[in-house]
Amino acid sequence: MSKRKSNKKGLKITALVLACVIIVWGIIALLPRGDNFKLDNPMQKEGELPILIAHGGGNKEFPDNTLEAFYNAYSVDPRVMMETDVSITRDGVVILSHDTTLDRKTNVTGAIIDWNYSDLIAEEVDFGYTNPTDDSDRLSGERKHFKGPDGQEKYPTDVEYPEGVSPRHETVFLATTLEELIVAFPNNRINVEIKQSGETGLRALAAVIDLLEKHDAFDRVVVASFHEELYDEFQRLQKEGEVPPEFMYSPAYAASIEFFALQMLKMDVFFGDEMCVFQLPMEEYGIKLATRGFVKSVHKHNLAVHFWTINEKEDMEYLIDIGADGIMTDYPHRLKEVYEEYENRGK
């Protein structure tokens, strides 16, 4: 066989293989997507507007992850979803805190795992600060009491509480437990991000699961973590049947990246994680995540997508337009105003 004929035959084989690949890819791209979350998904929006999610309770309006901040968010919208971060104390109590140390947000220092919750309360440790810290979350300068958007210091008595609720303390933002948050807002959805990692993080997760079981809250609380070992534990609990079918969780980085890549290739039919909601920034590493196409791909799997942390009105309006399920913000009053403007335009 001549070299020319051999080359032509090789090109024909290559073309045939390529055509088969394209056909198979096309078939896969058109396959219906299954429901990764098997029940009705409480993390998806109802109607046109995304769920209003108060990040840390709305931590630019009141001190981060305090019961008072969540009451403030509730005064904005009684249907508000609460986003909180948790760590476990030495005596096994799950408290609300964005950091695993107390240096940035309180008037004391040290790792939360080294403190007893009973001591935090007995010493009236104040979670009403925004202190400077170093890369290790250790105090690095003079303590600063929290100030709201108006530049004024905020205190528990400044909150607009529901009827029948009084401030816990007149001047101090006391430590708040996850149980207090669940009990105070029995009808609200809550996102619980576990901040500690390793064995301590797994202890915190076990304590969170116990609270969800105690208060029958699996159908309104979603757990999350950026630590892969905790995401693996979410999946193990689910597969072993140690949690009910209503158990909801959000993935760490790896699963989010996997889904995004697969849906870009129209291959997301192979994404099998039985999670509930993606919680993402609008952009990461220069890649735009907040697109109409991505949201549609998520919805085909009966999943939801919430975007954080959204503080500009233009971004809020854009996310409404592309069909996002939830918008997480530091300014619940601002997001509520955007929603009211949107509703008024439709009248």
Disulfide bonds with the S-S distance in Angstrom:
none
